[in-house]
Amino acid sequence: MPASRTTSLANKSESVKAERCGPTAAGMGMVSCHYCATLWKDVKTHDHCGRCGAKLHLRKPDSLNRTWAFLIAACIMYVPANILPVMITTSLLGEKQQDTIMSGIIYFWVSGSWVLAIIVFIASFLVPLFKLVVLTLLVIMARRHSDWRLLQRAKLYRLVELTGRWSMLDVFVVTLLAGLVQIKGFATIQAGMGIAAFAAVVILTMLASLSFDPRLTWDVTKHELGKPV
């Protein structure tokens, strides 16, 4: 294929991407301050905001690498969070029972507490897994500057932020049970290592969500690819 034809096809592809994404502030040479949200034009990266004095960045510095680091750490901690016991119950007779997240869900289901089992399953198992999968997808697509389903990806990121506030449900439940049971004197409940791993997963996914710059999703044209992120 001739070089001129290849160049023409590439330019046409970029123009199609630009039409699909629409104009962006980055494409128009505008930079927003991450601290006071003031919009500046004709400024350079690392210039200081004239309002609050903070450094200006076109995108969050090293956003994708930091998000990857938090995601990998969260994936590693996700395994012990589901294998190790989250709650250790000691009865008055000295008998100990260790429960993982899944064993607790099965217990609630078998005992007839289906609603509670479903809530714990969604909040403690599906939600962390959903956040890991979605954030991984968003980072990979942003790294490739893909224009695949841009609007749906933006909605997925907002959904991840929305579900993040419910991710600590398991930790709250164990803490509440430990306090109530010990006050009544029926048994002693202690948090296991699994709850620490689960809390680590929640915190790491929250940090990954905060580190990811959703505006990178829309940086798919050649003009914006050449700018530092």
Contacts in CASP RR format, 6 or more apart in sequence:
PFRMAT RR
TARGET T0000
AUTHOR 0000-0000-0000
METHOD contacts of the structure
MODEL  1
MPASRTTSLANKSESVKAERCGPTAAGMGMVSCHYCATLWKDVKTHDHCG
RCGAKLHLRKPDSLNRTWAFLIAACIMYVPANILPVMITTSLLGEKQQDT
IMSGIIYFWVSGSWVLAIIVFIASFLVPLFKLVVLTLLVIMARRHSDWRL
LQRAKLYRLVELTGRWSMLDVFVVTLLAGLVQIKGFATIQAGMGIAAFAA
VVILTMLASLSFDPRLTWDVTKHELGKPV
14 221 0 8 1.000
14 222 0 8 1.000
14 223 0 8 1.000
17 147 0 8 1.000
17 220 0 8 1.000
17 221 0 8 1.000
18 221 0 8 1.000
18 223 0 8 1.000
20 147 0 8 1.000
20 150 0 8 1.000
21 147 0 8 1.000
21 150 0 8 1.000
21 218 0 8 1.000
21 220 0 8 1.000
21 221 0 8 1.000
24 215 0 8 1.000
24 218 0 8 1.000
24 219 0 8 1.000
24 224 0 8 1.000
25 31 0 8 1.000
25 32 0 8 1.000
25 39 0 8 1.000
26 58 0 8 1.000
26 59 0 8 1.000
26 215 0 8 1.000
26 219 0 8 1.000
26 224 0 8 1.000
26 227 0 8 1.000
27 221 0 8 1.000
27 223 0 8 1.000
27 224 0 8 1.000
27 227 0 8 1.000
28 41 0 8 1.000
29 41 0 8 1.000
29 42 0 8 1.000
30 39 0 8 1.000
30 40 0 8 1.000
30 41 0 8 1.000
31 39 0 8 1.000
31 40 0 8 1.000
31 41 0 8 1.000
31 43 0 8 1.000
31 45 0 8 1.000
31 56 0 8 1.000
31 57 0 8 1.000
31 58 0 8 1.000
32 38 0 8 1.000
32 39 0 8 1.000
32 40 0 8 1.000
33 39 0 8 1.000
33 40 0 8 1.000
33 49 0 8 1.000
33 51 0 8 1.000
33 52 0 8 1.000
33 54 0 8 1.000
33 56 0 8 1.000
34 54 0 8 1.000
34 57 0 8 1.000
34 60 0 8 1.000
35 49 0 8 1.000
35 52 0 8 1.000
35 54 0 8 1.000
36 49 0 8 1.000
36 51 0 8 1.000
36 52 0 8 1.000
36 54 0 8 1.000
38 49 0 8 1.000
38 50 0 8 1.000
38 51 0 8 1.000
38 52 0 8 1.000
40 47 0 8 1.000
40 49 0 8 1.000
40 50 0 8 1.000
40 56 0 8 1.000
43 56 0 8 1.000
44 56 0 8 1.000
45 56 0 8 1.000
45 57 0 8 1.000
45 58 0 8 1.000
45 228 0 8 1.000
46 55 0 8 1.000
46 56 0 8 1.000
46 57 0 8 1.000
47 55 0 8 1.000
47 56 0 8 1.000
48 54 0 8 1.000
48 55 0 8 1.000
48 56 0 8 1.000
49 55 0 8 1.000
49 56 0 8 1.000
58 227 0 8 1.000
58 228 0 8 1.000
58 229 0 8 1.000
59 213 0 8 1.000
59 215 0 8 1.000
59 216 0 8 1.000
59 219 0 8 1.000
59 228 0 8 1.000
59 229 0 8 1.000
60 211 0 8 1.000
60 212 0 8 1.000
60 213 0 8 1.000
60 229 0 8 1.000
63 211 0 8 1.000
63 212 0 8 1.000
63 213 0 8 1.000
63 216 0 8 1.000
63 229 0 8 1.000
64 139 0 8 1.000
64 142 0 8 1.000
64 143 0 8 1.000
64 212 0 8 1.000
64 216 0 8 1.000
64 229 0 8 1.000
66 211 0 8 1.000
67 135 0 8 1.000
67 139 0 8 1.000
67 208 0 8 1.000
67 211 0 8 1.000
67 212 0 8 1.000
68 139 0 8 1.000
70 204 0 8 1.000
70 205 0 8 1.000
70 207 0 8 1.000
70 208 0 8 1.000
70 211 0 8 1.000
71 132 0 8 1.000
71 135 0 8 1.000
71 136 0 8 1.000
71 139 0 8 1.000
71 204 0 8 1.000
71 205 0 8 1.000
71 208 0 8 1.000
73 200 0 8 1.000
73 204 0 8 1.000
74 128 0 8 1.000
74 132 0 8 1.000
74 200 0 8 1.000
74 201 0 8 1.000
74 204 0 8 1.000
74 205 0 8 1.000
74 208 0 8 1.000
75 132 0 8 1.000
77 197 0 8 1.000
77 200 0 8 1.000
77 201 0 8 1.000
77 204 0 8 1.000
78 128 0 8 1.000
78 129 0 8 1.000
78 132 0 8 1.000
78 197 0 8 1.000
78 201 0 8 1.000
80 193 0 8 1.000
80 194 0 8 1.000
80 197 0 8 1.000
81 101 0 8 1.000
81 128 0 8 1.000
81 194 0 8 1.000
81 197 0 8 1.000
81 198 0 8 1.000
81 200 0 8 1.000
81 201 0 8 1.000
82 100 0 8 1.000
82 101 0 8 1.000
82 102 0 8 1.000
82 125 0 8 1.000
83 100 0 8 1.000
83 194 0 8 1.000
84 100 0 8 1.000
84 192 0 8 1.000
84 193 0 8 1.000
84 194 0 8 1.000
84 197 0 8 1.000
85 98 0 8 1.000
85 99 0 8 1.000
85 100 0 8 1.000
85 192 0 8 1.000
85 193 0 8 1.000
85 194 0 8 1.000
86 99 0 8 1.000
86 100 0 8 1.000
86 101 0 8 1.000
86 170 0 8 1.000
86 174 0 8 1.000
86 191 0 8 1.000
86 192 0 8 1.000
86 194 0 8 1.000
86 195 0 8 1.000
86 198 0 8 1.000
87 98 0 8 1.000
87 99 0 8 1.000
87 174 0 8 1.000
87 177 0 8 1.000
87 178 0 8 1.000
87 189 0 8 1.000
87 190 0 8 1.000
87 191 0 8 1.000
87 192 0 8 1.000
87 195 0 8 1.000
88 96 0 8 1.000
88 97 0 8 1.000
88 98 0 8 1.000
88 99 0 8 1.000
88 189 0 8 1.000
88 190 0 8 1.000
88 191 0 8 1.000
88 192 0 8 1.000
89 96 0 8 1.000
89 97 0 8 1.000
89 98 0 8 1.000
89 99 0 8 1.000
89 181 0 8 1.000
89 187 0 8 1.000
89 188 0 8 1.000
89 189 0 8 1.000
90 96 0 8 1.000
90 187 0 8 1.000
90 188 0 8 1.000
90 189 0 8 1.000
90 190 0 8 1.000
91 97 0 8 1.000
91 186 0 8 1.000
91 187 0 8 1.000
92 185 0 8 1.000
92 186 0 8 1.000
92 187 0 8 1.000
98 192 0 8 1.000
99 107 0 8 1.000
100 194 0 8 1.000
101 120 0 8 1.000
101 124 0 8 1.000
101 125 0 8 1.000
101 170 0 8 1.000
101 198 0 8 1.000
102 125 0 8 1.000
104 117 0 8 1.000
104 120 0 8 1.000
105 117 0 8 1.000
105 120 0 8 1.000
105 121 0 8 1.000
105 124 0 8 1.000
105 125 0 8 1.000
106 117 0 8 1.000
108 114 0 8 1.000
108 116 0 8 1.000
108 117 0 8 1.000
108 120 0 8 1.000
109 117 0 8 1.000
119 169 0 8 1.000
120 169 0 8 1.000
120 170 0 8 1.000
120 173 0 8 1.000
123 166 0 8 1.000
123 167 0 8 1.000
123 169 0 8 1.000
123 170 0 8 1.000
124 169 0 8 1.000
124 170 0 8 1.000
124 198 0 8 1.000
127 163 0 8 1.000
127 164 0 8 1.000
127 166 0 8 1.000
127 167 0 8 1.000
128 167 0 8 1.000
128 198 0 8 1.000
128 201 0 8 1.000
128 202 0 8 1.000
128 205 0 8 1.000
130 160 0 8 1.000
130 163 0 8 1.000
131 160 0 8 1.000
131 163 0 8 1.000
131 164 0 8 1.000
131 167 0 8 1.000
131 205 0 8 1.000
131 209 0 8 1.000
132 205 0 8 1.000
134 156 0 8 1.000
134 157 0 8 1.000
134 159 0 8 1.000
134 160 0 8 1.000
135 160 0 8 1.000
135 205 0 8 1.000
135 208 0 8 1.000
135 209 0 8 1.000
135 212 0 8 1.000
137 153 0 8 1.000
137 156 0 8 1.000
138 153 0 8 1.000
138 156 0 8 1.000
138 157 0 8 1.000
138 212 0 8 1.000
138 214 0 8 1.000
138 217 0 8 1.000
139 212 0 8 1.000
141 148 0 8 1.000
141 153 0 8 1.000
141 217 0 8 1.000
142 212 0 8 1.000
142 216 0 8 1.000
142 217 0 8 1.000
142 219 0 8 1.000
145 219 0 8 1.000
145 220 0 8 1.000
145 225 0 8 1.000
146 220 0 8 1.000
147 220 0 8 1.000
150 217 0 8 1.000
150 218 0 8 1.000
150 220 0 8 1.000
153 217 0 8 1.000
154 214 0 8 1.000
154 217 0 8 1.000
154 218 0 8 1.000
157 209 0 8 1.000
157 212 0 8 1.000
157 214 0 8 1.000
157 217 0 8 1.000
160 209 0 8 1.000
161 209 0 8 1.000
164 202 0 8 1.000
164 205 0 8 1.000
164 206 0 8 1.000
164 209 0 8 1.000
167 202 0 8 1.000
167 205 0 8 1.000
167 206 0 8 1.000
168 199 0 8 1.000
168 202 0 8 1.000
170 195 0 8 1.000
170 198 0 8 1.000
171 195 0 8 1.000
171 198 0 8 1.000
171 199 0 8 1.000
171 202 0 8 1.000
174 189 0 8 1.000
174 191 0 8 1.000
174 195 0 8 1.000
175 191 0 8 1.000
177 189 0 8 1.000
178 189 0 8 1.000
178 190 0 8 1.000
178 191 0 8 1.000
179 189 0 8 1.000
181 187 0 8 1.000
181 188 0 8 1.000
181 189 0 8 1.000
182 188 0 8 1.000
182 189 0 8 1.000
213 229 0 8 1.000
216 229 0 8 1.000
218 224 0 8 1.000
219 225 0 8 1.000
219 227 0 8 1.000
219 229 0 8 1.000
END
